[in-house]
């Protein structure tokens, strides 16, 4: 069945949310109160953590690239030493 052939979905749910004092939001049923300021602080902390992890990732990638360069340099040095050692005087 293609998307164009699918029947419309009629089982949607509506939640009423109203703002109450001190930046809180209360759902229409009264089951859950969400403090907006706490959510915003958590979001900002998550963004800072993500930025810190991104910086650490970039640093580790740079270290990885440096490691590869050092290994290549070591192998080249070994080859040069072998060539110099085996050279007739």
N, CA and C atoms as a LAMMPS dump frame, in Angstrom:
ITEM: TIMESTEP
0
ITEM: NUMBER OF ATOMS
267
ITEM: BOX BOUNDS ff ff ff
-5.0000000000000000e+02 5.0000000000000000e+02
-5.0000000000000000e+02 5.0000000000000000e+02
-5.0000000000000000e+02 5.0000000000000000e+02
ITEM: ATOMS id mol type element x y z
1 1 1 N 0.846 -1.177 0
2 1 2 C 0 0 0
3 1 3 C 0.888 1.236 0
4 2 1 N 0.6 2.169 -0.892
5 2 2 C 1.35 3.397 -0.979
6 2 3 C 0.779 4.435 -0.025
7 3 1 N 1.565 5.459 0.262
8 3 2 C 1.117 6.492 1.191
9 3 3 C -0.14 7.177 0.678
10 4 1 N -0.231 7.38 -0.628
11 4 2 C -1.4 8.037 -1.198
12 4 3 C -2.666 7.206 -1.009
13 5 1 N -2.511 5.896 -0.903
14 5 2 C -3.664 5.002 -0.791
15 5 3 C -4.082 4.739 0.655
16 6 1 N -3.299 5.211 1.618
17 6 2 C -3.579 4.919 3.031
18 6 3 C -4.75 5.769 3.508
19 7 1 N -5.607 5.204 4.35
20 7 2 C -6.721 5.982 4.899
21 7 3 C -6.204 7.008 5.907
22 8 1 N -6.922 8.086 6.101
23 8 2 C -6.474 9.098 7.064
24 8 3 C -6.518 8.554 8.491
25 9 1 N -5.637 9.062 9.331
26 9 2 C -5.577 8.639 10.73
27 9 3 C -6.477 9.549 11.54
28 10 1 N -7.361 8.942 12.326
29 10 2 C -8.321 9.727 13.102
30 10 3 C -8.138 9.563 14.603
31 11 1 N -7.118 8.852 15.031
32 11 2 C -6.958 8.594 16.457
33 11 3 C -5.956 9.549 17.094
34 12 1 N -6.176 10.847 16.995
35 12 2 C -5.281 11.829 17.579
36 12 3 C -5.754 12.197 18.979
37 13 1 N -4.82 12.616 19.804
38 13 2 C -5.121 13.012 21.168
39 13 3 C -4.717 14.463 21.348
40 14 1 N -5.531 15.212 22.032
41 14 2 C -5.227 16.61 22.279
42 14 3 C -4.968 16.799 23.761
43 15 1 N -3.876 17.48 24.093
44 15 2 C -3.572 17.803 25.48
45 15 3 C -3.626 19.302 25.624
46 16 1 N -4.387 19.752 26.558
47 16 2 C -4.474 21.185 26.805
48 16 3 C -3.417 21.553 27.83
49 17 1 N -2.665 22.59 27.517
50 17 2 C -1.621 23.058 28.41
51 17 3 C -1.877 24.524 28.687
52 18 1 N -1.848 24.869 29.962
53 18 2 C -2.015 26.267 30.316
54 18 3 C -0.869 26.7 31.219
55 19 1 N -0.508 27.961 31.093
56 19 2 C 0.589 28.489 31.89
57 19 3 C 0.055 28.89 33.253
58 20 1 N 0.78 28.459 34.268
59 20 2 C 0.44 28.853 35.633
60 20 3 C 1.572 29.708 36.166
61 21 1 N 1.471 30.139 37.39
62 21 2 C 2.446 31.083 37.944
63 21 3 C 3.861 30.523 37.968
64 22 1 N 4.836 31.38 37.994
65 22 2 C 6.279 31.118 38.117
66 22 3 C 6.844 30.275 36.989
67 23 1 N 6.337 30.433 35.79
68 23 2 C 6.925 29.756 34.652
69 23 3 C 6.626 28.28 34.577
70 24 1 N 5.629 27.818 35.276
71 24 2 C 5.28 26.401 35.222
72 24 3 C 4.184 26.197 34.197
73 25 1 N 4.101 25.004 33.676
74 25 2 C 3.051 24.657 32.73
75 25 3 C 2.31 23.472 33.297
76 26 1 N 0.994 23.549 33.289
77 26 2 C 0.177 22.491 33.863
78 26 3 C -0.692 21.917 32.758
79 27 1 N -0.684 20.592 32.62
80 27 2 C -1.543 19.98 31.616
81 27 3 C -2.986 20.053 32.086
82 28 1 N -3.896 19.902 31.165
83 28 2 C -5.306 20.013 31.485
84 28 3 C -5.791 18.993 32.507
85 29 1 N -5.145 17.837 32.566
86 29 2 C -5.578 16.806 33.509
87 29 3 C -4.991 17 34.888
88 30 1 N -3.981 17.855 35.021
89 30 2 C -3.383 18.084 36.323
90 30 3 C -2.405 17.001 36.737
91 31 1 N -2.087 16.083 35.831
92 31 2 C -1.197 14.982 36.175
93 31 3 C 0.275 15.385 36.199
94 32 1 N 0.636 16.408 35.463
95 32 2 C 2.048 16.72 35.317
96 32 3 C 2.258 18.221 35.295
97 33 1 N 3.212 18.677 36.085
98 33 2 C 3.603 20.082 36.083
99 33 3 C 5.051 20.134 35.617
100 34 1 N 5.31 20.937 34.6
101 34 2 C 6.647 21.061 34.037
102 34 3 C 7.159 22.461 34.352
103 35 1 N 8.295 22.538 34.98
104 35 2 C 8.896 23.834 35.266
105 35 3 C 9.762 24.209 34.062
106 36 1 N 9.373 25.255 33.348
107 36 2 C 10.065 25.656 32.126
108 36 3 C 11.497 26.083 32.382
109 37 1 N 11.729 26.794 33.465
110 37 2 C 13.083 27.251 33.753
111 37 3 C 14.018 26.075 33.959
112 38 1 N 13.559 25.037 34.64
113 38 2 C 14.39 23.85 34.865
114 38 3 C 14.695 23.154 33.545
115 39 1 N 13.721 23.096 32.669
116 39 2 C 13.94 22.478 31.347
117 39 3 C 14.93 23.286 30.525
118 40 1 N 14.807 24.606 30.587
119 40 2 C 15.723 25.458 29.844
120 40 3 C 17.145 25.337 30.383
121 41 1 N 17.285 25.253 31.711
122 41 2 C 18.61 25.081 32.304
123 41 3 C 19.203 23.738 31.904
124 42 1 N 18.384 22.702 31.908
125 42 2 C 18.858 21.388 31.5
126 42 3 C 19.267 21.382 30.026
127 43 1 N 18.496 22.08 29.198
128 43 2 C 18.837 22.192 27.776
129 43 3 C 20.168 22.905 27.586
130 44 1 N 20.379 24.011 28.298
131 44 2 C 21.64 24.746 28.198
132 44 3 C 22.804 23.885 28.671
133 45 1 N 22.609 23.13 29.753
134 45 2 C 23.661 22.243 30.252
135 45 3 C 23.976 21.16 29.22
136 46 1 N 22.942 20.638 28.584
137 46 2 C 23.14 19.618 27.552
138 46 3 C 23.902 20.195 26.366
139 47 1 N 23.581 21.426 25.975
140 47 2 C 24.296 22.075 24.875
141 47 3 C 25.767 22.28 25.226
142 48 1 N 26.037 22.714 26.484
143 48 2 C 27.423 22.897 26.91
144 48 3 C 28.169 21.566 26.911
145 49 1 N 27.509 20.518 27.39
146 49 2 C 28.126 19.196 27.406
147 49 3 C 28.421 18.729 25.989
148 50 1 N 27.49 18.944 25.074
149 50 2 C 27.7 18.555 23.682
150 50 3 C 28.873 19.328 23.081
151 51 1 N 28.982 20.61 23.384
152 51 2 C 30.091 21.412 22.873
153 51 3 C 31.42 20.916 23.444
154 52 1 N 31.437 20.584 24.732
155 52 2 C 32.653 20.058 25.35
156 52 3 C 33.051 18.731 24.718
157 53 1 N 32.079 17.882 24.476
158 53 2 C 32.372 16.591 23.851
159 53 3 C 32.868 16.77 22.419
160 54 1 N 32.327 17.746 21.707
161 54 2 C 32.787 18.028 20.348
162 54 3 C 34.244 18.475 20.357
163 55 1 N 34.611 19.354 21.32
164 55 2 C 35.991 19.805 21.435
165 55 3 C 36.91 18.631 21.763
166 56 1 N 36.483 17.779 22.679
167 56 2 C 37.289 16.613 23.037
168 56 3 C 37.458 15.686 21.832
169 57 1 N 36.398 15.515 21.056
170 57 2 C 36.45 14.681 19.862
171 57 3 C 37.475 15.239 18.87
172 58 1 N 37.446 16.545 18.651
173 58 2 C 38.398 17.179 17.733
174 58 3 C 39.826 17.01 18.237
175 59 1 N 40.031 17.162 19.551
176 59 2 C 41.354 16.995 20.142
177 59 3 C 41.852 15.568 19.949
178 60 1 N 40.985 14.581 20.187
179 60 2 C 41.377 13.189 20.026
180 60 3 C 41.678 12.857 18.57
181 61 1 N 40.911 13.425 17.651
182 61 2 C 41.198 13.21 16.23
183 61 3 C 42.56 13.794 15.852
184 62 1 N 42.892 14.963 16.402
185 62 2 C 44.194 15.569 16.136
186 62 3 C 45.316 14.695 16.698
187 63 1 N 45.102 14.145 17.893
188 63 2 C 46.091 13.236 18.464
189 63 3 C 46.249 11.992 17.593
190 64 1 N 45.147 11.499 17.082
191 64 2 C 45.175 10.317 16.221
192 64 3 C 45.973 10.601 14.953
193 65 1 N 45.748 11.764 14.359
194 65 2 C 46.503 12.149 13.159
195 65 3 C 47.987 12.289 13.48
196 66 1 N 48.309 12.862 14.642
197 66 2 C 49.699 13.003 15.063
198 66 3 C 50.348 11.645 15.253
199 67 1 N 49.6 10.702 15.813
200 67 2 C 50.102 9.34 16.006
201 67 3 C 50.456 8.72 14.666
202 68 1 N 49.586 8.882 13.686
203 68 2 C 49.853 8.334 12.353
204 68 3 C 51.105 8.959 11.738
205 69 1 N 51.273 10.264 11.923
206 69 2 C 52.455 10.94 11.384
207 69 3 C 53.725 10.44 12.074
208 70 1 N 53.656 10.228 13.385
209 70 2 C 54.816 9.716 14.113
210 70 3 C 55.187 8.309 13.671
211 71 1 N 54.204 7.476 13.446
212 71 2 C 54.457 6.103 12.987
213 71 3 C 55.104 6.133 11.601
214 72 1 N 54.594 6.966 10.719
215 72 2 C 55.177 7.074 9.376
216 72 3 C 56.613 7.576 9.456
217 73 1 N 56.862 8.537 10.317
218 73 2 C 58.208 9.072 10.493
219 73 3 C 59.145 8.007 11.055
220 74 1 N 58.666 7.237 12.001
221 74 2 C 59.468 6.164 12.589
222 74 3 C 59.84 5.133 11.535
223 75 1 N 58.877 4.738 10.719
224 75 2 C 59.131 3.75 9.682
225 75 3 C 60.122 4.285 8.652
226 76 1 N 60.006 5.556 8.306
227 76 2 C 60.944 6.155 7.358
228 76 3 C 62.35 6.196 7.954
229 77 1 N 62.454 6.544 9.228
230 77 2 C 63.755 6.574 9.898
231 77 3 C 64.387 5.192 9.926
232 78 1 N 63.604 4.182 10.217
233 78 2 C 64.11 2.809 10.233
234 78 3 C 64.625 2.414 8.859
235 79 1 N 63.862 2.748 7.822
236 79 2 C 64.299 2.417 6.46
237 79 3 C 65.59 3.144 6.1
238 80 1 N 65.732 4.407 6.482
239 80 2 C 66.957 5.158 6.21
240 80 3 C 68.146 4.572 6.962
241 81 1 N 67.928 4.167 8.209
242 81 2 C 69.003 3.559 8.985
243 81 3 C 69.42 2.215 8.396
244 82 1 N 68.428 1.436 7.952
245 82 2 C 68.749 0.149 7.313
246 82 3 C 69.566 0.38 6.047
247 83 1 N 69.184 1.362 5.247
248 83 2 C 69.893 1.657 4
249 83 3 C 71.305 2.142 4.304
250 84 1 N 71.487 2.955 5.329
251 84 2 C 72.8 3.459 5.679
252 84 3 C 73.674 2.337 6.239
253 85 1 N 73.113 1.452 6.977
254 85 2 C 73.86 0.365 7.594
255 85 3 C 74.322 -0.657 6.543
256 86 1 N 73.471 -0.928 5.579
257 86 2 C 73.79 -1.923 4.559
258 86 3 C 74.635 -1.364 3.423
259 87 1 N 74.903 -0.091 3.416
260 87 2 C 75.673 0.554 2.349
261 87 3 C 77.157 0.193 2.488
262 88 1 N 77.774 -0.186 1.403
263 88 2 C 79.219 -0.494 1.497
264 88 3 C 80.028 0.79 1.656
265 89 1 N 81.068 0.715 2.471
266 89 2 C 81.912 1.884 2.711
267 89 3 C 82.982 2.007 1.678
